[in-house]
Amino acid sequence: MTINTRENIKEELNNLKANEFIMWEFTIKTENNTVKHLRGTARKIYDNNNKYLRLSMSAQDITTEKDYTNHLIKTDREKTVLLQEIHHRVKNNLQLIMSFINLEKRFHKGEYEKILDITERRITSLALIHERIYKDENMNYMNIAKFLADLDKQLINHSSVKDIEFIRKLDDDLTFSINIVTSLSLIINELTVNTIKHAFDENIDHKTIYKSLNTFQKNHKIFCRFEYKDNRTGVENIEKILNSKGLGWQIINSLVNQMDGNYEITNKKGIGFILIFPIN
């Protein structure tokens, strides 16, 4: 019989009969403040004439066993939360994909091959996020340097322009929430496709896309400054870009609003996109 309270222990000791024993668990604190889990055992000793002789008690250190049990319980809870979180994120991303498809259908009526190509690219970006979550075993935060390196490889593989140099300047230890990474990856996707489609021509020998990330503090809040820049030739009309009704820029504006951010377009030796958004 296993019991847990001191009152029950006293009661069961008084009621113990021959060949019966009781067990209970308790904790002690050692001299160095280490907590030990113990399992106590007690039984009454009787002689051959069934006369009570003495009480036999012992204690066994079960700290390792207890810690392992608690670890299993914690792991099981974490797995339950993880599955719920995965379900939630997959559902949200599926809804996001459906929204993109509906937008593309309205914007590119009848151009099904183009719609599928654009949708495939966005799905691949979202899939990359899930892959990185699996590798990092973290559902809430992601190392942005590792993710952007993977994203650049993916963009190169899916691009018709193979001789682009992707340059990154960011803190290797910088981590963002998954929601920020999702929005940022989709923004980078749209900007990169815009660059590949409109920026580079045969006259540019060294095609580059530059990205940087750094954080700063303002009014007791932490913000991030993200910069994207290509080295296209020619002068672009910034007002035309800002007022563009193209779907790519509509998506960018929507994502920036979701991040509570704001951005500006620069036009110095190529087109630059500077985004400021809070991260706490």
Secondary structure, 3 states (H helix, E strand, C coil): CEECCHHHHHHHHHHCCCCCEEEEEEEEECCCCCEEEEEEEEEEEECCCCCEEEEEEEEEECHHHHHHHHHHHHHHHHHHHHHHHHHHHHHHHHHHHHHHHHHHHHHCCCCHHHHHHHHHHHHHHHHHHHHHHHHHCCCCEEEHHHHHHHHHHHHHHCCCCCCEEEEEEECCCCEEEHHHHHHHHHHHHHHHHHHHHHCCCCCCCCEEEEEEEEEEEECCEEEEEEEEEECCCCCCCHHHHHCCCCHHHHHHHHHHHHCCCEEEEEECCCEEEEEEEECC
